Amino acid sequence: MAFSPGDHVLVEAESTDRAVRRGVVEEVVRDDPHPRYRIRWDDGHESIYTPAAGALKRDEPAGRSA
């Protein structure tokens, strides 16, 4: 699944010790087949994220319903 700037995303941790991370795609650094995204996370940090297959999912922003 490809994402675009402005998309709200979430990453569910495989470990039960970690909480779900939510953020907004700020930039597509590299497209498929090996995408990389610059994501601004809800805690205020930004990082370049290279998702494993199925690790990054689309999320609805708070206050919006599908």
BAROVEX-477583 format. One record per residue (C-alpha): residue number from 1; x, y, z; residue in three letters. Coordinates in pm, 1 decimal, decimal comma, padded with zeros to 6 digits. Layout:
REM BAROVEX-477583
ATOM  resi      east     north        up  resn
ATOM   NUM         X         Y         Z   ALA
...
This chain:
REM BAROVEX-477583
ATOM  resi      east     north        up  resn
ATOM     1   00000,0   00000,0   00000,0   MET
ATOM     2   00141,5   00338,8  -00098,7   ALA
ATOM     3   00095,6   00653,2   00108,7   PHE
ATOM     4   00095,3   01023,3   00023,2   SER
ATOM     5   00184,2   01336,6   00218,8   PRO
ATOM     6  -00094,3   01415,7   00463,6   GLY
ATOM     7  -00198,6   01052,8   00513,6   ASP
ATOM     8  -00250,8   00954,7   00876,2   HIS
ATOM     9  -00076,6   00625,3   00951,6   VAL
ATOM    10  -00018,6   00383,4   01236,9   LEU
ATOM    11   00237,1   00119,0   01318,2   VAL
ATOM    12   00136,8  -00164,4   01547,8   GLU
ATOM    13   00433,5  -00298,5   01742,9   ALA
ATOM    14   00496,1  -00671,3   01740,6   GLU
ATOM    15   00596,0  -00645,8   02105,6   SER
ATOM    16   00329,1  -00605,3   02372,8   THR
ATOM    17   00569,3  -00373,0   02556,5   ASP
ATOM    18   00529,3  -00102,7   02293,6   ARG
ATOM    19   00226,8   00111,2   02218,3   ALA
ATOM    20   00086,4   00174,3   01871,2   VAL
ATOM    21   00260,4   00467,5   01700,0   ARG
ATOM    22   00053,6   00718,0   01506,7   ARG
ATOM    23   00173,4   00988,4   01273,6   GLY
ATOM    24   00130,7   01184,6   00952,0   VAL
ATOM    25   00326,8   01126,4   00631,3   VAL
ATOM    26   00515,6   01450,2   00562,2   GLU
ATOM    27   00710,6   01335,0   00255,9   GLU
ATOM    28   00753,9   01036,1   00027,5   VAL
ATOM    29   01132,3   00998,0   00021,9   VAL
ATOM    30   01128,8   00697,4  -00212,3   ARG
ATOM    31   00843,3   00522,0  -00394,0   ASP
ATOM    32   00769,6   00152,6  -00438,8   ASP
ATOM    33   00903,2  -00113,1  -00455,3   PRO
ATOM    34   01101,3  -00013,3  -00141,9   HIS
ATOM    35   00920,0   00294,4  -00009,3   PRO
ATOM    36   01051,0   00533,5   00251,6   ARG
ATOM    37   00846,4   00799,8   00423,8   TYR
ATOM    38   00928,1   01096,6   00644,9   ARG
ATOM    39   00670,1   01073,3   00922,9   ILE
ATOM    40   00587,9   01324,6   01195,3   ARG
ATOM    41   00484,2   01109,5   01490,1   TRP
ATOM    42   00220,3   01216,3   01743,4   ASP
ATOM    43   00492,2   01264,8   02006,2   ASP
ATOM    44   00641,5   01543,9   01790,5   GLY
ATOM    45   00941,7   01351,3   01657,4   HIS
ATOM    46   01007,7   01293,9   01288,7   GLU
ATOM    47   01183,2   01000,7   01130,5   SER
ATOM    48   01245,2   00834,8   00797,8   ILE
ATOM    49   01050,1   00510,7   00809,4   TYR
ATOM    50   01099,6   00209,5   00584,1   THR
ATOM    51   00802,7  -00017,4   00651,0   PRO
ATOM    52   00819,4  -00393,8   00650,5   ALA
ATOM    53   00541,0  -00561,2   00453,2   ALA
ATOM    54   00208,2  -00467,8   00611,6   GLY
ATOM    55   00364,2  -00283,1   00906,5   ALA
ATOM    56   00234,5   00063,2   00814,0   LEU
ATOM    57  -00142,7   00107,0   00796,8   LYS
ATOM    58  -00373,6   00393,1   00709,8   ARG
ATOM    59  -00539,9   00554,0   01012,3   ASP
ATOM    60  -00834,4   00790,0   01042,4   GLU
ATOM    61  -00741,8   01112,6   01223,0   PRO
ATOM    62  -00911,7   01171,9   01558,6   ALA
ATOM    63  -01256,3   01321,6   01525,7   GLY
ATOM    64  -01327,5   01177,2   01180,8   ARG
ATOM    65  -01532,6   00871,8   01107,4   SER
ATOM    66  -01517,0   00648,4   00802,4   ALA
